Amino acid sequence: MTETQQDVRRLGVERTGIEIIEESERTAQPRDLFWPWFAANVSVFGISYAAFVLGFGISFWQSVVIVVIGVVLSFALCGVIALAGKRGSAPTMILSRAAFGVTGQKVPGVISWLTSIGWETFLTINATLATATVMRKLGWGGGTTTKIIACIVVAALVVLASVAGYHIIMRMQSWLTWITGVITIVFVVIAASHIHWSQVTAMPSGSWQQTVGALVMVMTGFGLGWINIAADWSRYQRRDASGSRIVAWNTFGGAVAPVILVIFGLLLAGSDKKVATGILDNPIGALAEILPTWFLVPFLIAAILSLVSGAVLGIYSSGLTLLSLGVRIPRPAAALVDGVILTLGTIYVVFVAESFASPFQSFLITLGVPLASWAGVMIADIALRKRSYDDDDLFDPKGRYGNWDWTSIGILVVTSVIGWGLVVNNYAQDASWNNWQGYLLHPLGMGTYDAKSASWSGDWAYANLGVIVALILSFVAAYLLRRAKVARQEATPEQSTEPVAVKA
């Protein structure tokens, strides 16, 4: 054991911290991955996502195709990252050291930490606003006092669960799956009366560029939004567990609910333009407007619990990422720190600067490009390796993985620069400071920017190809440029690991 690992244990970090999980504790089975992924994604927020898909100007059937492909493919990529958790029994960003170096990992680690904190704050904000909307419709308030209480309750649930750790969260997610699943089914039955098939099928088809843009948005909003924490939930898997089953259960658990819910949302938003428009301002609150009074409380419970479920996974993992960056505190304290940041961010956006929501989302979407670049490098590293990671060397800058992997860092930088040039700021009016993106569109004849209206024109302008381009380019570059280096690393005698089983 290296000095770093000894220090980790002396700090009192529980076994769900950044250190390697003991062999005796790797008792999880691939099917156990269903619960956290399903519970975090069986959310009525998925129904709201349909309005954003239709916002690209595509038809119902085009939308159905891109939802199925985008959701399943993006969660399958999470499943590939989950293989690293089985091979190394450590959090995602610790395993990322094999690709970027023990210290070099901090570059994508900071991006991952900011993204996780940001999106989980966004989930908490939505839960707070949804509570206020439902309470107002019930005649029980809905103003500042309601928002304060909702913010406190939601933040407390998220923080307490994330501090409790892996085993409590896994048990909690199994319960949340049943509760939110049943209530969501009832919602679908009630809301079905608002569907008008003739209006849905009358929506005109969009161009293939618009379809690609919607596909990229779906992939980013679902699986790719979780990809930086995917191995955190597979590190308790036995190293002889089937790799194909880990990928399959990860994909099935994450994708099955969103596919069904978004398709239902397409029917709903395509039938009721008022709902589709309202979703843009308050995704969950808009859905509450079509419900009978007697179902508002169960709906609120399902909405809050589903958002809390997603936020818990994110905050727990962001705490692990914080530790991987070198912050030397126990894991529960790291989760608590991130929980406090989440709470303060929610308070600021909801009570102090509501107009901050659009710039906030613009910043988070911008982080999606380097995160996709990191994912491409990481997936290539997983594909190249045939053996388990060396436990000690993941913590040793002088070990086989080195201190900095400048090839991976270079790939991350170059593909991010290319990616940012192919995406545009969707919140140009509210976040003008972010309008520097899209600088490759005009030179490539893919779009034109109008500074006066702060908008883009052209078939490819809002396709946001940069995310997918960054992912693919980084994968190809890392697979070709790091082949020899990974082979040399694997030729070094193992210190504390064994070969990956044939089933992987």
C-alpha positions as CSV (number, residue, x, y, z in Angstrom):
1,M,0.0,0.0,0.0
2,T,1.4,3.4,-0.9
3,E,1.7,6.3,1.5
4,T,-1.2,8.1,-0.2
5,Q,-3.5,5.1,0.4
6,Q,-2.4,4.9,4.0
7,D,-3.2,8.5,4.5
8,V,-6.6,8.0,3.0
9,R,-7.5,5.4,5.5
10,R,-6.0,7.4,8.5
11,L,-8.3,10.2,7.6
12,G,-11.3,8.0,8.4
13,V,-12.7,7.8,4.9
14,E,-15.2,4.9,4.8
15,R,-14.9,2.1,2.3
16,T,-17.1,4.1,-0.1
17,G,-14.3,6.7,-0.4
18,I,-11.7,6.9,-3.1
19,E,-9.6,4.0,-2.0
20,I,-9.8,0.5,-3.6
21,I,-12.7,-1.6,-2.5
22,E,-11.6,-4.7,-0.6
23,E,-12.1,-8.0,-2.4
24,S,-14.4,-9.3,0.3
25,E,-16.7,-6.3,-0.2
26,R,-17.1,-6.8,-4.0
27,T,-20.4,-8.7,-3.7
28,A,-22.7,-6.8,-6.0
29,Q,-24.1,-8.5,-9.1
30,P,-24.7,-6.8,-12.5
31,R,-28.5,-6.8,-12.0
32,D,-28.0,-4.6,-8.9
33,L,-27.0,-1.7,-11.3
34,F,-30.6,-1.5,-12.4
35,W,-31.8,0.1,-9.2
36,P,-29.7,3.3,-9.0
37,W,-30.0,4.0,-12.7
38,F,-33.7,3.3,-13.0
39,A,-34.6,5.3,-9.9
40,A,-32.5,8.3,-11.0
41,N,-34.2,8.4,-14.4
42,V,-37.9,7.4,-13.8
43,S,-38.7,11.0,-13.5
44,V,-41.6,13.1,-14.8
45,F,-38.9,15.5,-15.8
46,G,-38.3,13.0,-18.7
47,I,-41.8,13.8,-19.9
48,S,-40.9,17.5,-20.0
49,Y,-37.9,16.8,-22.1
50,A,-40.2,16.1,-25.0
51,A,-40.9,19.8,-25.4
52,F,-37.2,20.5,-26.0
53,V,-37.0,17.7,-28.6
54,L,-40.0,19.1,-30.5
55,G,-38.4,22.6,-30.2
56,F,-36.1,21.5,-33.0
57,G,-39.0,21.5,-35.4
58,I,-39.1,17.8,-36.2
59,S,-42.1,15.5,-36.4
60,F,-43.4,13.0,-33.9
61,W,-42.0,10.0,-35.7
62,Q,-38.6,11.6,-36.2
63,S,-38.6,12.4,-32.5
64,V,-39.5,8.8,-31.5
65,V,-36.6,7.5,-33.5
66,I,-34.0,9.9,-32.1
67,V,-35.3,9.4,-28.5
68,V,-34.8,5.6,-28.7
69,I,-31.4,5.8,-30.4
70,G,-30.1,8.8,-28.3
71,V,-31.2,7.5,-24.9
72,V,-30.1,3.9,-25.4
73,L,-26.8,4.7,-27.0
74,S,-25.9,7.3,-24.4
75,F,-26.6,5.0,-21.5
76,A,-24.7,2.2,-23.3
77,L,-21.6,4.5,-23.2
78,C,-22.2,4.8,-19.5
79,G,-22.2,1.0,-19.4
80,V,-18.8,0.9,-21.1
81,I,-17.4,3.4,-18.4
82,A,-18.9,1.1,-15.8
83,L,-16.6,-1.7,-16.9
84,A,-13.7,0.4,-15.5
85,G,-15.4,0.2,-12.0
86,K,-15.5,-3.6,-12.2
87,R,-11.8,-3.7,-13.3
88,G,-10.5,-1.3,-10.7
89,S,-13.0,-1.1,-7.9
90,A,-12.5,2.6,-7.4
91,P,-14.5,5.8,-8.3
92,T,-14.6,6.9,-11.9
93,M,-12.2,9.8,-11.6
94,I,-9.6,7.7,-9.7
95,L,-9.7,5.2,-12.6
96,S,-9.3,8.1,-15.0
97,R,-5.8,8.4,-13.7
98,A,-4.8,5.4,-15.9
99,A,-5.6,7.5,-18.9
100,F,-4.5,11.0,-17.8
101,G,-1.9,10.4,-15.1
102,V,-2.2,10.6,-11.3
103,T,-2.0,14.4,-11.3
104,G,-3.1,14.9,-14.9
105,Q,-6.5,13.5,-13.9
106,K,-7.2,16.7,-12.0
107,V,-7.8,18.6,-15.3
108,P,-10.9,16.6,-16.3
109,G,-11.7,16.1,-12.6
110,V,-12.3,19.8,-12.1
111,I,-14.6,19.8,-15.2
112,S,-16.4,16.7,-13.8
113,W,-16.9,18.2,-10.4
114,L,-18.3,21.5,-11.7
115,T,-20.6,19.7,-14.0
116,S,-22.0,17.4,-11.3
117,I,-22.5,20.2,-8.8
118,G,-24.2,22.3,-11.5
119,W,-26.6,19.8,-12.7
120,E,-27.6,18.5,-9.3
121,T,-28.2,22.2,-8.3
122,F,-30.4,22.4,-11.4
123,L,-32.4,19.4,-10.2
124,T,-32.9,20.9,-6.8
125,I,-34.0,24.2,-8.3
126,N,-36.6,22.3,-10.4
127,A,-37.9,20.5,-7.3
128,T,-38.2,23.8,-5.4
129,L,-40.1,25.5,-8.2
130,A,-42.4,22.5,-8.8
131,T,-43.3,22.5,-5.1
132,A,-44.3,26.2,-5.3
133,T,-46.4,25.6,-8.4
134,V,-48.3,22.7,-6.9
135,M,-48.9,24.5,-3.6
136,R,-50.2,27.6,-5.4
137,K,-52.7,25.5,-7.4
138,L,-53.8,23.8,-4.1
139,G,-54.3,27.3,-2.6
140,W,-51.7,26.6,0.1
141,G,-49.4,29.4,-0.8
142,G,-46.6,29.0,-3.3
143,G,-44.7,32.2,-2.5
144,T,-41.4,32.8,-0.8
145,T,-42.2,30.9,2.4
146,T,-43.2,27.8,0.4
147,K,-40.0,28.0,-1.7
148,I,-37.9,28.3,1.5
149,I,-39.5,25.3,3.1
150,A,-39.2,23.3,-0.2
151,C,-35.6,24.3,-0.6
152,I,-34.7,23.2,2.9
153,V,-36.5,19.8,2.7
154,V,-35.2,18.9,-0.7
155,A,-31.6,19.9,0.1
156,A,-31.7,18.0,3.4
157,L,-32.9,14.8,1.7
158,V,-30.1,15.1,-0.9
159,V,-27.3,15.9,1.6
160,L,-28.3,13.3,4.2
161,A,-28.5,10.5,1.7
162,S,-25.2,11.4,-0.1
163,V,-23.4,11.6,3.3
164,A,-24.8,8.2,4.3
165,G,-23.0,6.5,1.4
166,Y,-23.3,3.8,-1.1
167,H,-25.2,1.1,0.7
168,I,-27.9,3.4,2.1
169,I,-28.3,5.0,-1.3
170,M,-28.7,1.6,-3.0
171,R,-31.4,0.6,-0.6
172,M,-33.1,4.0,-0.9
173,Q,-33.0,3.9,-4.7
174,S,-34.8,0.5,-4.7
175,W,-37.7,2.0,-2.7
176,L,-37.8,5.2,-4.7
177,T,-38.1,3.1,-7.9
178,W,-41.4,1.6,-6.8
179,I,-42.8,4.8,-5.3
180,T,-42.0,7.1,-8.2
181,G,-42.7,4.4,-10.8
182,V,-46.3,3.7,-9.5
183,I,-47.2,7.4,-9.2
184,T,-45.7,8.2,-12.7
185,I,-47.9,5.4,-14.2
186,V,-51.0,7.0,-12.6
187,F,-49.9,10.4,-14.0
188,V,-49.6,8.9,-17.5
189,V,-53.1,7.4,-17.2
190,I,-54.6,10.7,-16.1
191,A,-52.7,12.9,-18.6
192,A,-53.5,10.6,-21.5
193,S,-56.9,12.3,-21.9
194,H,-55.0,15.4,-23.1
195,I,-53.5,13.6,-26.1
196,H,-54.9,14.4,-29.5
197,W,-53.5,12.0,-32.1
198,S,-54.5,14.1,-35.1
199,Q,-52.5,17.1,-33.8
200,V,-49.5,14.9,-33.0
201,T,-49.3,13.4,-36.5
202,A,-49.9,16.8,-38.2
203,M,-46.6,18.1,-37.0
204,P,-44.3,18.6,-40.1
205,S,-41.0,16.8,-40.5
206,G,-37.8,18.7,-40.0
207,S,-34.5,18.5,-41.9
208,W,-32.0,15.8,-41.1
209,Q,-29.7,18.5,-39.6
210,Q,-32.5,19.4,-37.2
211,T,-32.9,15.7,-36.4
212,V,-29.2,15.4,-35.6
213,G,-29.4,18.4,-33.4
214,A,-32.2,16.8,-31.4
215,L,-30.3,13.6,-31.2
216,V,-27.3,15.3,-29.7
217,M,-29.4,17.1,-27.2
218,V,-31.1,13.8,-26.1
219,M,-27.7,12.1,-25.7
220,T,-26.3,15.0,-23.7
221,G,-29.3,15.3,-21.5
222,F,-29.5,11.7,-20.6
223,G,-26.6,9.2,-20.7
224,L,-23.8,11.6,-21.4
225,G,-25.0,13.7,-18.5
226,W,-24.1,10.7,-16.2
227,I,-21.1,9.4,-17.9
228,N,-18.5,11.0,-15.6
229,I,-19.8,9.0,-12.6
230,A,-20.8,5.7,-14.2
231,A,-18.0,3.6,-12.6
232,D,-18.9,4.9,-9.1
233,W,-21.8,2.4,-9.0
234,S,-20.1,-0.6,-10.5
235,R,-17.0,-0.6,-8.3
236,Y,-18.6,-3.1,-5.9
237,Q,-18.9,-5.6,-8.7
238,R,-16.9,-8.8,-8.5
239,R,-14.0,-8.7,-11.0
240,D,-15.2,-12.0,-12.5
241,A,-18.6,-10.5,-13.2
242,S,-19.8,-10.6,-16.8
243,G,-18.8,-7.3,-18.6
244,S,-21.5,-7.7,-21.1
245,R,-24.1,-8.0,-18.3
246,I,-22.8,-4.9,-16.6
247,V,-23.1,-2.9,-19.8
248,A,-26.6,-4.4,-20.4
249,W,-28.0,-3.8,-16.9
250,N,-26.5,-0.3,-16.8
251,T,-28.1,0.5,-20.2
252,F,-31.5,-1.1,-19.5
253,G,-31.8,0.5,-16.0
254,G,-30.9,4.0,-17.3
255,A,-32.8,3.9,-20.6
256,V,-36.0,2.1,-20.2
257,A,-37.9,4.8,-18.2
258,P,-36.7,7.8,-20.2
259,V,-37.6,6.2,-23.5
260,I,-41.2,5.5,-22.4
261,L,-41.6,8.8,-20.6
262,V,-40.2,11.0,-23.3
263,I,-42.3,9.3,-26.0
264,F,-45.4,9.9,-23.8
265,G,-44.2,13.5,-23.4
266,L,-44.0,13.9,-27.2
267,L,-47.7,12.9,-27.4
268,L,-48.6,15.3,-24.7
269,A,-46.5,18.3,-25.8
270,G,-47.5,17.7,-29.4
271,S,-51.2,17.8,-28.4
272,D,-51.1,20.8,-26.1
273,K,-49.0,23.9,-27.1
274,K,-49.7,25.5,-23.7
275,V,-48.0,22.6,-22.0
276,A,-45.1,22.7,-24.4
277,T,-44.6,26.4,-23.9
278,G,-44.9,26.2,-20.1
279,I,-42.3,23.5,-19.9
280,L,-39.6,25.9,-21.1
281,D,-40.0,28.0,-17.9
282,N,-41.0,25.5,-15.3
283,P,-40.7,21.9,-16.6
284,I,-42.5,20.0,-13.8
285,G,-44.8,22.8,-12.8
286,A,-46.3,23.0,-16.3
287,L,-47.2,19.3,-16.1
288,A,-49.0,19.9,-12.8
289,E,-51.3,22.4,-14.5
290,I,-53.2,19.6,-16.4
291,L,-53.8,17.5,-13.3
292,P,-56.9,17.2,-11.1
293,T,-56.6,18.6,-7.6
294,W,-56.8,15.3,-5.9
295,F,-53.6,14.0,-7.6
296,L,-51.4,17.1,-7.1
297,V,-49.9,15.9,-3.8
298,P,-49.0,12.4,-5.1
299,F,-47.6,14.1,-8.2
300,L,-45.5,16.5,-6.0
301,I,-44.1,13.5,-4.0
302,A,-43.1,11.7,-7.2
303,A,-41.6,14.8,-8.8
304,I,-39.5,15.6,-5.7
305,L,-38.4,12.1,-5.0
306,S,-37.3,11.5,-8.6
307,L,-35.3,14.7,-8.7
308,V,-33.9,14.0,-5.3
309,S,-32.9,10.5,-6.5
310,G,-30.9,12.0,-9.4
311,A,-29.4,14.7,-7.2
312,V,-28.2,12.1,-4.6
313,L,-26.3,10.1,-7.2
314,G,-24.7,13.2,-8.5
315,I,-23.7,14.8,-5.2
316,Y,-22.4,11.5,-3.8
317,S,-20.2,11.1,-6.8
318,S,-19.1,14.8,-6.9
319,G,-17.9,14.2,-3.3
320,L,-15.7,11.4,-4.5
321,T,-14.5,13.6,-7.4
322,L,-13.6,16.3,-4.9
323,L,-11.5,13.8,-3.0
324,S,-9.8,12.7,-6.2
325,L,-8.7,16.3,-6.7
326,G,-6.6,16.1,-3.5
327,V,-9.0,17.6,-1.0
328,R,-8.0,15.7,2.2
329,I,-11.2,15.3,4.2
330,P,-13.4,12.2,4.9
331,R,-15.8,11.2,2.2
332,P,-19.0,12.2,4.2
333,A,-17.5,15.6,4.7
334,A,-16.8,15.9,1.0
335,A,-20.4,15.0,0.3
336,L,-21.5,17.6,2.9
337,V,-19.4,20.3,1.3
338,D,-20.9,19.7,-2.1
339,G,-24.4,19.6,-0.5
340,V,-23.8,23.0,1.1
341,I,-22.7,24.4,-2.3
342,L,-25.8,22.9,-3.9
343,T,-28.0,24.5,-1.3
344,L,-26.4,27.9,-1.6
345,G,-26.7,27.8,-5.4
346,T,-30.4,26.9,-5.2
347,I,-31.1,29.7,-2.8
348,Y,-29.3,32.2,-5.0
349,V,-31.0,31.2,-8.3
350,V,-34.5,30.9,-6.7
351,F,-34.6,33.8,-4.4
352,V,-31.9,36.3,-5.5
353,A,-31.3,36.1,-9.2
354,E,-34.0,34.1,-11.0
355,S,-32.7,35.5,-14.4
356,F,-29.5,33.6,-13.6
357,A,-31.1,30.3,-14.7
358,S,-30.3,30.7,-18.4
359,P,-26.6,31.8,-18.0
360,F,-26.3,29.0,-15.4
361,Q,-27.5,26.4,-17.9
362,S,-25.4,27.9,-20.7
363,F,-22.3,27.5,-18.6
364,L,-23.2,23.8,-17.8
365,I,-23.9,23.0,-21.5
366,T,-20.5,24.5,-22.4
367,L,-18.8,22.0,-20.0
368,G,-20.5,19.2,-21.9
369,V,-17.9,19.5,-24.7
370,P,-14.7,18.8,-22.6
371,L,-16.7,16.2,-20.7
372,A,-17.4,14.4,-24.0
373,S,-13.7,14.7,-24.9
374,W,-12.8,13.1,-21.5
375,A,-15.3,10.3,-22.2
376,G,-13.8,9.5,-25.6
377,V,-10.3,9.2,-24.1
378,M,-11.6,7.1,-21.2
379,I,-13.6,4.7,-23.4
380,A,-10.5,4.2,-25.7
381,D,-8.4,3.5,-22.6
382,I,-11.0,0.9,-21.4
383,A,-11.1,-0.7,-24.9
384,L,-7.3,-0.9,-25.1
385,R,-6.7,-2.6,-21.7
386,K,-7.0,-6.3,-21.3
387,R,-6.1,-6.5,-17.6
388,S,-7.4,-5.0,-14.3
389,Y,-5.9,-1.7,-13.2
390,D,-3.0,-1.8,-10.8
391,D,-4.4,-0.7,-7.4
392,D,-1.3,0.9,-6.0
393,D,-0.2,2.7,-9.2
394,L,-3.5,4.5,-9.3
395,F,-2.3,6.4,-6.2
396,D,1.4,6.6,-7.1
397,P,2.7,9.4,-9.5
398,K,5.9,7.3,-10.0
399,G,3.9,4.2,-11.0
400,R,3.1,2.8,-14.4
401,Y,0.4,5.4,-15.1
402,G,2.8,8.3,-14.4
403,N,2.1,11.8,-13.1
404,W,0.9,13.4,-16.3
405,D,-0.2,11.8,-19.6
406,W,0.4,14.7,-22.0
407,T,-1.0,12.8,-24.9
408,S,-4.4,12.5,-23.2
409,I,-4.3,16.1,-22.0
410,G,-3.4,17.3,-25.5
411,I,-6.3,15.3,-27.0
412,L,-8.7,16.7,-24.4
413,V,-7.6,20.3,-25.2
414,V,-7.6,20.0,-29.0
415,T,-10.9,18.1,-29.3
416,S,-12.5,20.6,-26.9
417,V,-11.4,23.5,-28.9
418,I,-12.8,21.9,-32.1
419,G,-16.0,20.9,-30.2
420,W,-16.7,24.4,-28.9
421,G,-16.3,25.7,-32.5
422,L,-19.3,23.5,-33.5
423,V,-21.8,24.3,-30.8
424,V,-23.7,27.5,-30.2
425,N,-25.0,29.3,-27.1
426,N,-28.7,28.4,-26.7
427,Y,-29.1,31.3,-24.3
428,A,-27.5,34.0,-26.4
429,Q,-29.8,36.8,-25.0
430,D,-29.3,36.1,-21.3
431,A,-25.7,34.8,-21.5
432,S,-24.1,37.0,-24.1
433,W,-20.6,36.4,-22.5
434,N,-20.8,32.9,-23.9
435,N,-21.5,33.8,-27.5
436,W,-17.8,33.1,-28.4
437,Q,-18.8,29.5,-29.3
438,G,-19.6,28.4,-32.8
439,Y,-16.5,30.0,-34.3
440,L,-16.0,27.1,-36.8
441,L,-19.6,27.2,-38.2
442,H,-19.2,30.2,-40.5
443,P,-15.8,29.2,-41.9
444,L,-17.1,25.8,-42.7
445,G,-20.3,27.1,-44.3
446,M,-22.5,25.5,-41.6
447,G,-24.1,28.7,-40.1
448,T,-24.1,32.5,-39.9
449,Y,-24.3,34.6,-36.7
450,D,-26.4,37.7,-36.5
451,A,-24.9,39.9,-33.8
452,K,-27.9,42.2,-33.8
453,S,-30.5,39.5,-32.9
454,A,-27.9,37.3,-31.2
455,S,-29.0,34.3,-33.2
456,W,-27.7,31.8,-35.7
457,S,-29.1,30.8,-39.1
458,G,-28.2,27.8,-41.2
459,D,-29.2,24.1,-41.2
460,W,-26.4,23.1,-38.9
461,A,-26.4,26.1,-36.5
462,Y,-28.3,24.5,-33.6
463,A,-27.3,20.9,-34.3
464,N,-24.6,21.2,-31.6
465,L,-22.4,18.7,-33.4
466,G,-19.4,19.7,-31.2
467,V,-20.4,17.3,-28.4
468,I,-20.5,14.2,-30.7
469,V,-17.4,15.4,-32.7
470,A,-15.4,15.9,-29.5
471,L,-16.4,12.4,-28.3
472,I,-15.6,10.6,-31.5
473,L,-12.4,12.5,-32.3
474,S,-11.0,12.0,-28.8
475,F,-11.8,8.3,-28.9
476,V,-10.1,7.8,-32.3
477,A,-7.1,9.9,-31.3
478,A,-6.6,8.2,-27.9
479,Y,-7.1,4.7,-29.4
480,L,-4.4,5.3,-32.0
481,L,-1.9,7.4,-30.2
482,R,-2.0,5.6,-26.8
483,R,-2.0,2.0,-28.0
484,A,1.8,1.4,-27.5
485,K,1.8,3.2,-24.1
486,V,-1.1,1.1,-22.8
487,A,0.6,-2.1,-24.0
488,R,3.8,-1.1,-22.2
489,Q,1.9,-0.4,-19.0
490,E,0.2,-3.8,-19.1
491,A,3.5,-5.5,-19.8
492,T,4.8,-4.2,-16.4
493,P,4.5,-6.9,-13.7
494,E,1.3,-6.6,-11.7
495,Q,1.6,-5.5,-8.1
496,S,-1.9,-6.1,-6.7
497,T,-4.3,-7.1,-9.5
498,E,-5.2,-10.1,-11.5
499,P,-6.2,-10.5,-15.2
500,V,-9.7,-9.5,-16.2
501,A,-11.9,-12.6,-16.6
502,V,-12.6,-13.8,-20.1
503,K,-16.3,-12.8,-19.8
504,A,-15.2,-9.1,-19.6
